[in-house]
Amino acid sequence: MGKMAKMFSFILVTTTLVINRESWEIMRWAANRDIKALENCFQEQARLRAQVRLLETRVKQQQVKITQLLHEKEIQFLENEEESSVIDLGSKRQYADCSEIFNDGHKHSGFYKIIPLESPAEFSVYCDMSDGGGWTVIQRRSDGSENFSRGWEDYENGFGNFVQKNGEYWLGNKNLHVLTMQGDYTLKIDLEDFEKNSRYAQYKNFKVGDEKDSYELNIGEYSGTAGDALAVNFHPETQWWGSHQSMKFSTWDRDNDNYEGNCAEEDQSGWWFNRCHSANLNGLYYPGPYRAETDNGVVWHTWHGWWYSLKSVVMKIRPNDFIPNIV
């Protein structure tokens, strides 16, 4: 029994040692696992903190950028505020055109409300108070921002940007009629190319007929530096197919030209087409010289020919007998 007890004690001790060793190994493995997990946790926390700092930095950068943009927008608005709104004259007087506004002492160019003698309602128009003053702007091209390839109704009523100083617009054939029926008006056309050269064409007795006459164009004596591309009185052959004198207005959906086809549809504009044009100031906007199936650019052929599209155009009118009030 003594030997058996000793052996049993030995086995018990050995087993205890083995168990303790395994337990210790398990504990050490568990501890290492916990330490590794803790290290991973610390690393993840560090990574997340770095991400948060990066996002905070980006948010601050965006806030700075937004503040800068808002500031720039505010400055731009303040700079353009005068030219980007209709000027309120604060009086009960009604003006028939910009020449009356000028001679009433208002010398600042901008948008004003006018009501021609036979107009049913007032409308906004840009008044050019430079160049002697009193000019009523009836059309403007400056950057190609406005679509001039439009139908009869749009050209009849007018369209475009009546807010910004250099905004593109067509005043409307109805408005052109009531304006020019008030008396004898001079039409001046200011032209500029992409090389910063400028010319002008001027016509006495500019008139636009009424709707039943399809807003027929009539012009008188030419003067200027751009050449007579509207009447083409200098060349009988070109005059037969290119003159716009006494032409009715045409659009893609109202063909009133002398051409066997449809000039307005081919040239993608509304204008006083003949067979088809020697001038088309409502044509497609190209950056100078261009190629196309037809000569459909912003064209004044007596200056740059048919295959050069002008950079800017301003058509403006003023009474023939206008005398500026300089007081």
Secondary structure, DSSP 4 states (H G I P E B T S, - for coil): -HHHHHHHHHHHHHHHHHHHHHHHHHHHHHHHHHHHHHHHHHHHHHHHHHHHHHHHHHHHHHHHHHHHHHHHHHHHHHHHTTTTSB----SS---SSHHHHHHTT----EEEEE--TT-SS-EEEEEE-STTS-EEEEEEESSS-S-----HHHHHH-EE--SSTT--EE--HHHHHHHHTTS-EEEEEEEE-TTS-EEEEEESS-EE--GGGTT-EE---EEESS--TTT-TT-HHHHHHH--TTPPPBBTTB--SSSSS-HHHHHTS-B--SSS-SEETTSB--SEE---SS--BSEEHHHHBSSEE-SEEEEEEEETT------
